[in-house]
Amino acid sequence: MILTSVANSFSSRVVSGIDEEARKHGYHTLVCMTNDSLESEKSYLDLIRDGVADGAVVMNTAMSREEYHAFSERYNIVQCSEFIDERAPYVAIDNVKAAYDAVKHLLELGRRRIAYCGVKNHFTSSHRRYDGYIKALEEYGVAPDRDIIYDGDYGFRSAWRLTRQKTEAGHLFDGLFTISDRMAAGAISAVQQAGKKVPEDVAVVGFDNIDISYMMKPTITTVSQPKKELGQEAFLLLLKRLRGERPESKILDYNMVFRESTKI
């Protein structure tokens, strides 16, 4: 299992799913954390070449699309949750539809100034969540406002800082969609510090349904990904590759969890 870090409940649940399924089939899991280092990631993949590992589930890659594809052609690897190469097998949710549903929920509450707090990177999932945001706005005849579309780094602090900048600059919004729950929590803190109430003044929807989403005050409405199942299905894809098959990628279901951050 190759990923940036296990320092959040999303990653740890995915790893748990992989390990549980691997043990059922007589395999052991080696967790390799890269800390976003391309050099570390490639060195871990070389464990397959050296016979130390049979294959790998890659959750966060620092490689380019073409680099990843080249490794996928040589080694038995699959992508999990985050993916950059649709030509290689992966397991994920429908990120366009999930983001669309999240923003549609805000629109159905009557919100029309809906901000977007995302991440600008090379992962297909990030781009698709943005596409879902735009799709929902367009369906309701709402023009996207670039002044309230901004990018952080998935974390609490970046979302807090950027949202605070927007409120201090006078960029008003009555809804906010973030592509992670940690970003939602940071944004909510910034909104509250600006003297606004959530959800009365600003309704907020996050993404992932990790611990912070139900520990915050208010609790956060979010898109819940099937974290353990993502890990289990990723291992099963890998198992097929190990058996010489060319498995099809798999899209899993998700669900909306409605909490206080959108309940008026």
C-alpha positions in Angstrom: 0.0 0.0 0.0 1.6 3.3 -1.2 0.1 6.5 0.1 1.2 10.0 1.3 0.3 9.4 5.0 -2.0 7.5 7.3 -2.4 10.5 9.6 -6.2 10.8 8.9 -9.1 8.6 9.4 -9.9 8.3 5.7 -6.6 6.8 4.8 -6.5 4.5 7.9 -9.9 3.1 7.1 -8.9 2.4 3.5 -5.7 0.7 4.7 -7.8 -1.4 7.1 -10.0 -2.6 4.2 -7.0 -3.6 2.1 -5.4 -5.4 5.0 -8.6 -7.3 5.9 -9.2 -8.5 2.4 -5.5 -9.3 1.8 -5.4 -11.6 4.9 -8.5 -13.4 3.6 -6.4 -14.4 0.5 -3.2 -15.2 2.3 -1.4 -11.9 1.7 0.2 -9.5 4.1 0.1 -5.7 3.8 3.2 -3.4 3.8 2.2 0.2 4.3 4.6 2.6 2.6 4.3 6.4 3.3 5.8 8.7 0.8 5.1 12.2 2.3 4.5 13.3 -1.3 8.1 12.3 -2.3 8.3 11.1 -5.9 11.7 9.5 -5.2 10.2 7.6 -2.2 7.2 6.4 -4.2 9.4 5.0 -7.0 11.7 3.3 -4.6 8.7 1.6 -3.0 7.5 0.4 -6.4 10.9 -1.0 -7.0 10.1 -3.4 -4.2 8.0 -5.2 -6.7 10.8 -5.4 -9.2 13.1 -6.7 -6.4 10.6 -9.4 -5.5 10.0 -8.0 -2.0 6.3 -7.3 -2.9 3.9 -8.9 -5.4 2.0 -5.7 -6.2 0.8 -2.4 -4.9 -2.3 -0.4 -4.2 -1.4 3.3 -4.9 -3.6 5.8 -3.1 -1.8 9.1 -3.7 0.8 9.3 -6.4 3.3 12.1 -7.1 3.9 10.7 -10.6 2.6 12.2 -13.8 -0.1 10.4 -15.7 2.4 9.1 -18.2 4.9 8.0 -15.5 2.2 6.1 -13.7 1.0 4.5 -16.9 4.5 3.3 -17.6 4.8 1.7 -14.1 1.3 0.2 -14.5 2.4 -1.5 -17.7 5.4 -3.1 -15.9 4.1 -3.8 -12.4 0.9 -5.1 -10.9 -0.5 -1.9 -9.4 -3.9 -0.4 -9.0 -5.2 3.0 -8.0 -7.5 3.6 -5.0 -9.8 6.6 -4.4 -7.5 9.1 -6.0 -6.4 8.3 -9.5 -4.6 10.0 -12.4 -4.7 7.4 -15.2 -8.0 6.1 -16.4 -6.3 3.6 -18.7 -5.0 1.7 -15.6 -7.4 0.0 -13.1 -8.7 2.0 -10.2 -11.5 1.9 -7.7 -13.3 5.2 -6.8 -16.7 6.8 -6.5 -18.4 9.0 -9.2 -16.9 12.3 -8.1 -18.8 14.4 -10.6 -22.1 13.1 -9.4 -21.1 13.2 -5.7 -20.1 16.9 -6.0 -23.2 17.6 -8.1 -25.4 16.2 -5.4 -23.6 18.1 -2.7 -24.0 21.5 -4.5 -27.6 20.6 -5.5 -28.4 20.2 -1.9 -27.2 23.8 -1.2 -29.2 25.1 -4.2 -32.3 23.3 -3.0 -31.9 25.3 0.2 -32.2 28.5 -1.8 -28.5 29.3 -1.8 -27.2 31.0 -4.9 -23.9 32.5 -3.9 -22.1 29.2 -3.5 -18.3 29.2 -2.9 -16.0 26.4 -3.9 -12.9 25.4 -1.9 -10.9 22.8 -3.8 -7.4 21.7 -4.5 -5.4 22.3 -7.7 -3.5 19.1 -8.4 -3.2 16.4 -11.0 -5.8 14.0 -9.5 -8.8 13.2 -11.6 -11.0 13.2 -8.5 -10.2 16.8 -7.7 -11.1 18.0 -11.2 -14.2 16.0 -11.3 -15.5 17.4 -8.0 -15.0 20.9 -9.5 -16.9 19.7 -12.7 -19.8 18.5 -10.5 -19.9 21.9 -8.7 -20.1 23.7 -12.1 -22.7 21.3 -13.5 -25.0 21.9 -10.5 -24.7 25.7 -10.8 -25.4 25.6 -14.5 -28.4 23.4 -14.1 -29.9 26.0 -11.8 -28.9 28.9 -14.0 -26.3 30.2 -11.6 -23.2 31.7 -13.1 -20.0 30.7 -11.3 -18.2 33.6 -9.6 -14.4 33.3 -9.8 -14.0 35.5 -6.7 -15.4 32.8 -4.5 -13.7 29.8 -6.2 -10.4 29.1 -4.5 -7.9 26.3 -3.9 -6.1 25.0 -0.8 -4.4 21.8 0.1 -7.1 19.5 1.6 -6.2 20.7 5.1 -7.9 22.8 7.9 -5.4 25.6 8.0 -5.3 26.4 4.2 -9.1 26.5 4.0 -9.4 28.7 7.1 -6.8 31.1 5.8 -8.3 31.3 2.3 -11.9 31.6 3.5 -10.8 34.3 5.9 -9.2 36.2 3.0 -12.4 36.0 1.0 -14.6 37.3 3.9 -12.2 40.1 4.7 -12.1 41.1 1.0 -15.9 41.4 1.1 -16.6 38.5 -1.2 -20.0 37.3 0.0 -21.4 33.8 -0.3 -24.3 32.0 1.4 -23.2 28.5 0.6 -19.9 26.7 0.5 -18.8 23.3 -1.0 -15.4 22.0 0.0 -13.7 18.8 -1.4 -12.7 17.5 2.0 -14.1 17.6 5.5 -10.9 19.1 7.0 -11.3 22.0 4.5 -15.0 22.3 5.5 -14.0 22.5 9.2 -11.4 25.2 8.5 -13.8 27.2 6.4 -16.5 27.0 9.0 -14.1 28.4 11.6 -13.2 31.3 9.3 -16.9 32.0 8.6 -17.7 32.0 12.3 -14.8 34.3 13.1 -16.1 36.7 10.6 -19.3 37.0 12.6 -21.4 34.7 10.4 -23.6 31.8 11.5 -23.5 28.3 10.0 -25.9 27.4 8.5 -28.1 30.4 8.9 -25.8 32.8 6.9 -23.6 30.2 5.2 -24.5 26.6 4.6 -21.6 24.2 4.2 -21.1 20.8 2.7 -17.8 18.8 3.0 -16.6 15.6 1.5 -15.4 12.2 2.9 -17.3 11.8 6.2 -14.3 11.5 8.4 -14.1 12.1 12.2 -13.9 15.9 12.1 -17.3 16.1 10.3 -19.2 14.9 13.3 -16.8 16.4 15.9 -17.2 20.0 14.7 -19.8 22.4 16.0 -21.9 22.6 13.9 -21.6 19.0 12.7 -20.9 18.9 8.9 -23.1 17.7 6.1 -20.9 15.7 3.8 -20.5 13.2 1.1 -19.7 9.8 2.7 -17.2 7.6 0.8 -17.2 3.9 1.5 -13.7 4.0 2.9 -13.2 0.4 4.0 -14.9 -0.9 0.9 -12.6 1.2 -1.3 -9.7 -0.7 0.3 -11.3 -4.1 -0.1 -12.2 -3.6 -3.7 -8.8 -2.2 -4.5 -7.1 -5.3 -3.2 -9.5 -7.5 -5.2 -8.6 -5.6 -8.4 -4.9 -6.1 -7.5 -5.6 -9.8 -6.9 -7.0 -10.1 -10.4 -3.9 -8.5 -11.8 -1.7 -10.9 -9.8 -3.6 -13.7 -11.5 -2.8 -12.4 -14.9 -6.2 -10.8 -15.6 -6.9 -7.3 -16.9 -9.6 -6.1 -14.5 -12.1 -3.3 -15.2 -12.1 -0.3 -12.9 -14.9 -0.2 -10.4 -17.1 2.7 -9.3 -18.6 2.4 -5.8 -21.7 4.0 -4.3 -21.6 7.0 -1.9 -24.2 8.7 0.1 -25.0 12.1 1.5 -25.0 12.6 5.3 -27.1 15.5 6.3 -26.0 17.3 9.5 -26.2 20.7 11.2 -24.1 22.7 8.8 -27.0 22.7 6.3 -30.0 22.3 8.6 -31.9 25.6 8.9 
